Amino acid sequence: MYPPEDASFLSEGSSRFETTESKNSESLARSALCAWVRKLGDGKWSTNAAPALATAFVSGQLLPFVETELSLGVDKAEREMAMSICTLCSLEGNPSELLWPAIHKGLQSIPSVSCTKTPAIYRATRSVTLLEFGCLEGALSGIGNGELVYDENNRTLMPPPQSIEAMLSNAVQFLMLQLMSMPIMLEGDTSDTNDGGASRSSSTGNASTYIATLISQIKIMHEAFPTSRYLSCAVDDMLQKSSESLAAGCCKPIDSVIYLTLSFAALSCGASPKLSFDNSKEKLNHIVRAIQVVVDTTFSFPEDMVAKKAVVQAYRSVFQYAKWGTLSLYLPMLAEFDSADIDAVLLLGQSKKENTGDDDQTCTSDSPRP
């Protein structure tokens, strides 16, 4: 049943092999389930249960565990519960009216990220998760729900209403705070682990999964609300600030992990530099320079900073994930330029580097590609 037939961004790989027959079968099955759900309790059960479940989920009343420890692990049961609630709201027929009040409950303000998670942080996290699956379900971003309005005169989608923009703004700011507070999260998650191989492997996996989930949530919201002015400006600013910080070459090793992660998150949302180029050559120079900065940025843990092996390994895992992910999104940008122009820019850059004696970023030391 999931994702729905009208989801706006099914993965390219899965949709490529779907046949008309399978789509029709899925649509019929979903319609039958929708009719069954709406008849429960004389037609009133889903209307009353869906919003109550959404609010209870954000409040933490439906969790199968106690929220007492800071953990980077992405709880599968919690995410599946959010997905099920969004599906129920979608089947009921008024998903937008059912989900937004619950989402607002956790995102009406932006909680500060600290080493100890507070109830406000938990509520905001669950609200973002509900927002994520609501977008995937097509329950919060479909035309006709009020979030996206089509302008018949200009044949374009209009920006979301101010109330929706406020929720998106708070959600993205909260996710960006979590990315920027990575040191607190990583060191807090691994503080009680021993140095065994299994523990280091678990910490590394949790760190990568946690960061990947945050980036995915930003991307999903951006794709669900493509006309959101705040989201577009936020990811463009994120890319520009992180790129400038990396290019400066004086950031600390841990800061380089944060800036690479922010660059990867911004590029995943289709961010572009907020710069004006007089010609294509200037644009090519900018992209090549950005790629060279990322390639030259390497990681080493500060010698004067005492940390467990699990912490160091978690940092290194996130660094490699962000670095090669950023490069994987930068490199396709070169496709619009001629190979001869690219070679000329690379040769010129290498010549300048040899004449000035520039090395890799001085704040880091080499780290091999995984």
C-alpha positions in Angstrom: 0.0 0.0 0.0 3.0 2.3 0.5 3.9 4.6 -1.1 0.6 5.7 -2.7 0.1 5.8 -6.4 0.0 9.6 -6.5 3.2 10.1 -4.5 5.1 12.8 -6.2 8.6 11.3 -6.0 8.7 7.5 -6.2 12.2 6.2 -6.7 13.2 6.1 -10.4 14.4 2.5 -10.1 11.1 1.1 -8.7 8.8 3.1 -11.0 10.8 2.0 -14.1 9.7 -1.7 -13.7 6.1 -1.0 -12.6 3.5 -2.2 -15.1 0.0 -0.7 -15.7 -1.5 -3.9 -14.3 0.4 -3.7 -11.1 -0.5 0.0 -10.7 -4.2 -0.7 -11.3 -4.1 -3.6 -8.8 -2.5 -1.4 -6.1 -5.0 1.4 -6.8 -7.9 -1.1 -6.4 -6.5 -2.6 -3.2 -5.9 0.9 -1.8 -9.5 2.0 -2.7 -10.9 -1.2 -1.1 -8.9 -0.5 2.1 -10.0 3.1 2.1 -13.7 2.1 1.9 -13.2 -0.5 4.7 -11.5 2.0 7.0 -14.2 4.7 6.5 -17.0 2.2 7.4 -15.4 1.2 10.8 -17.5 2.4 13.8 -20.4 3.5 11.7 -18.1 5.7 9.7 -16.8 7.7 12.7 -13.8 5.6 13.9 -11.2 6.9 11.4 -12.4 10.5 11.8 -11.8 10.4 15.5 -8.9 8.0 15.7 -6.6 9.5 13.1 -6.1 12.9 14.7 -5.9 11.4 18.2 -3.2 9.0 17.1 -1.2 11.7 15.4 -1.3 13.9 18.5 -0.6 11.0 20.9 2.4 10.0 18.7 4.0 13.5 18.8 3.4 13.7 22.6 5.2 10.3 23.1 2.2 8.4 24.4 2.5 5.6 21.8 6.2 4.7 22.1 7.2 1.1 23.0 10.2 2.4 24.9 11.2 5.0 27.5 12.9 8.2 26.4 15.8 8.4 28.8 18.9 8.2 26.8 20.5 10.2 23.9 20.9 7.9 20.9 21.8 8.4 17.3 20.1 5.2 16.3 17.1 5.7 14.1 14.3 3.7 15.8 12.6 1.6 13.2 9.4 1.0 15.2 8.9 4.8 15.8 9.3 5.6 12.1 7.0 2.7 11.1 4.4 4.0 13.5 4.6 7.5 12.0 4.2 6.0 8.5 1.1 4.0 9.6 -0.5 7.1 11.1 0.0 9.1 8.0 -1.4 6.2 5.9 -4.5 6.1 8.1 -5.0 9.8 7.8 -4.7 9.6 4.1 -7.2 6.7 3.9 -9.7 8.7 6.0 -9.8 11.4 3.3 -8.8 14.6 5.1 -5.1 14.0 5.8 -4.1 17.7 5.8 -6.6 18.7 8.5 -5.7 15.6 10.6 -1.9 15.9 10.5 -1.0 19.6 10.6 -2.3 20.2 14.2 -0.2 17.3 15.5 2.9 18.5 13.5 2.4 22.1 14.9 2.4 20.6 18.4 6.1 19.8 18.2 7.2 22.5 15.8 5.5 25.6 17.2 8.9 26.6 18.5 12.5 25.5 17.8 14.1 23.7 20.8 17.8 24.1 21.4 19.9 21.0 20.9 21.8 19.9 24.0 23.7 16.8 25.2 20.6 15.7 27.1 17.5 15.4 25.1 14.5 17.3 26.5 10.8 16.5 25.9 10.7 19.5 23.5 13.4 17.9 21.3 11.6 14.5 21.3 8.3 16.2 20.3 10.1 18.2 17.5 11.8 15.0 16.3 8.5 13.1 16.0 6.8 16.1 14.4 9.5 16.2 11.7 9.1 12.4 11.2 5.3 12.8 10.9 5.9 15.7 8.4 8.4 13.5 6.5 6.0 10.6 6.0 3.0 12.9 5.4 5.0 14.3 2.5 5.9 10.9 1.2 2.3 9.8 1.5 1.2 12.8 -0.5 -1.1 13.8 2.3 0.5 17.2 3.0 1.7 18.4 -0.4 -1.0 17.4 -2.8 -2.8 20.0 -4.9 -6.2 20.6 -3.4 -5.2 20.2 0.2 -4.5 23.9 0.5 -0.7 23.7 0.8 -0.1 23.9 -2.9 -2.3 26.2 -5.1 -2.0 26.2 -8.9 -2.2 29.6 -10.5 -4.2 29.2 -13.7 -3.1 32.5 -15.1 0.6 32.0 -14.8 0.4 28.2 -15.0 2.7 27.9 -11.9 2.4 26.7 -8.4 2.1 29.4 -5.8 4.2 29.4 -2.6 2.6 27.7 0.4 0.5 29.8 2.9 2.4 31.6 5.6 1.3 29.1 8.3 2.8 26.2 6.3 5.9 28.2 5.6 6.3 28.7 9.3 6.1 25.0 10.0 8.6 24.2 7.2 10.9 27.0 8.5 10.9 25.5 12.0 11.4 22.0 10.8 14.4 22.9 8.6 16.0 25.0 11.2 15.6 22.2 13.7 17.2 19.7 11.3 20.1 22.1 10.6 20.7 22.6 14.3 21.0 18.9 14.7 23.5 18.7 11.9 25.5 21.6 13.3 25.4 20.0 16.8 26.9 16.8 15.5 29.8 16.8 18.0 27.4 16.9 20.9 25.4 14.0 19.3 28.3 11.8 18.3 30.2 12.2 21.6 27.1 11.8 23.7 26.0 8.6 21.8 29.4 6.9 22.2 30.3 8.1 25.7 29.2 4.9 27.4 30.6 2.4 24.8 33.7 0.4 25.3 36.4 0.2 22.7 35.5 -3.2 21.3 35.2 -3.7 17.6 31.4 -4.4 17.8 30.8 -1.2 19.7 32.8 0.9 17.3 31.0 -0.7 14.4 27.6 0.0 16.0 28.5 3.6 16.7 29.8 4.1 13.1 26.6 2.7 11.6 24.4 4.7 13.9 26.2 7.9 13.1 25.9 7.4 9.3 22.3 6.4 9.5 21.4 9.3 11.7 23.0 11.9 9.4 21.5 10.2 6.3 18.1 10.4 7.9 18.4 14.1 8.7 19.6 14.9 5.1 16.8 12.8 3.7 14.1 14.6 5.7 15.3 18.0 4.4 15.3 16.6 0.8 11.8 15.1 1.2 10.3 18.4 2.4 12.0 20.3 -0.4 10.6 18.0 -3.0 7.2 18.0 -1.5 7.1 21.8 -1.4 9.1 22.9 -4.4 7.7 26.5 -4.4 8.5 27.1 -0.7 10.6 30.3 -0.7 12.1 29.6 2.7 13.3 26.1 1.8 14.9 27.3 -1.4 16.7 30.2 0.3 17.7 28.0 3.3 19.4 25.4 1.2 21.2 28.0 -1.0 22.4 29.8 2.1 23.5 26.6 3.6 25.6 25.7 0.6 27.2 29.1 0.3 28.2 29.4 4.0 29.6 25.9 4.2 31.5 26.2 0.9 33.0 29.5 2.0 34.1 28.0 5.3 35.7 25.1 3.6 37.4 27.3 1.0 38.9 29.5 3.8 41.0 26.5 4.8 41.3 27.4 8.5 38.4 25.4 10.0 39.0 22.8 12.6 38.9 19.1 11.6 35.6 18.6 13.4 34.2 21.8 11.8 35.1 20.4 8.4 32.9 17.4 9.0 30.0 19.7 9.8 30.5 21.9 6.8 30.8 18.9 4.4 27.7 17.5 5.8 25.8 20.7 5.3 27.1 21.0 1.8 25.9 17.5 1.0 22.5 18.2 2.5 22.1 21.5 0.5 23.2 19.9 -2.8 20.8 17.0 -2.2 18.0 19.5 -2.3 19.2 21.0 -5.5 20.9 24.1 -4.0 22.9 26.3 -6.2 25.5 29.1 -5.4 23.9 32.5 -4.8 26.3 34.1 -7.2 25.9 35.8 -10.6 28.2 34.7 -13.3 29.0 36.9 -16.3 29.7 33.9 -18.5 29.9 30.1 -18.4 33.6 30.1 -17.8 33.2 31.9 -14.5 30.6 29.3 -13.5 32.9 26.5 -14.5 35.8 28.0 -12.5 33.5 28.2 -9.4 32.4 24.6 -9.7 35.9 23.3 -10.3 37.2 25.3 -7.4 34.4 23.9 -5.1 35.3 20.3 -6.2 39.0 20.9 -5.6 38.3 22.2 -2.1 36.2 19.1 -1.2 38.9 16.8 -2.6 41.6 18.6 -0.7 39.7 18.5 2.6 40.8 15.6 4.7 40.2 14.5 8.2 42.3 13.9 11.3 41.2 14.0 15.0 42.9 16.7 17.0 45.9 15.4 18.9 45.1 17.5 22.0 41.6 16.1 22.2 41.1 12.9 24.1 38.4 10.7 22.8 37.4 7.1 22.6 38.0 5.1 19.4 34.3 4.8 18.9 34.0 8.6 18.7 36.9 9.0 16.3 35.5 6.2 14.1 32.0 7.8 14.1 33.5 11.2 13.0 35.5 9.5 10.3 32.5 7.6 9.0 30.4 10.8 8.8 33.3 12.6 7.1 33.7 10.0 4.4 29.9 9.8 3.9 29.6 13.6 3.5 32.7 14.1 1.4 32.1 11.5 -1.3 28.3 12.3 -1.3 29.2 16.0 -1.9 31.5 15.0 -4.8 28.9 12.7 -6.3 26.5 15.7 -6.6 29.1 18.3 -7.7 30.7 16.3 -10.5 27.5 15.9 -12.6 27.4 19.7 -12.8 30.4 19.5 -15.2 28.3 17.7 -17.8 27.1 21.0 -19.3 30.6 22.2 -20.1 33.0 21.0 -22.9 35.7 18.7 -21.8 38.4 21.0 -23.4 37.2 23.9 -21.2 37.3 21.6 -18.1 40.8 20.5 -18.9 42.0 24.1 -19.4 40.6 25.1 -16.0 42.1 22.1 -14.2 45.6 22.7 -15.8 45.4 26.4 -14.9 44.4 25.6 -11.3 47.2 23.0 -11.0 49.8 25.5 -12.3 48.7 28.2 -9.8 48.9 25.6 -7.0 52.4 24.6 -7.9 53.6 28.2 -8.1 52.1 29.2 -4.8 53.1 26.0 -3.1 49.6 25.3 -1.7 48.9 22.0 -0.1 45.8 20.3 1.2 43.7 22.0 3.8 46.2 22.8 6.6 43.8 22.0 9.4 43.6 18.3 8.4 45.7 15.4 7.5 45.1 12.7 4.9 42.3 10.2 5.3 42.0 7.3 2.7 38.9 6.8 0.7 36.9 3.9 2.0 
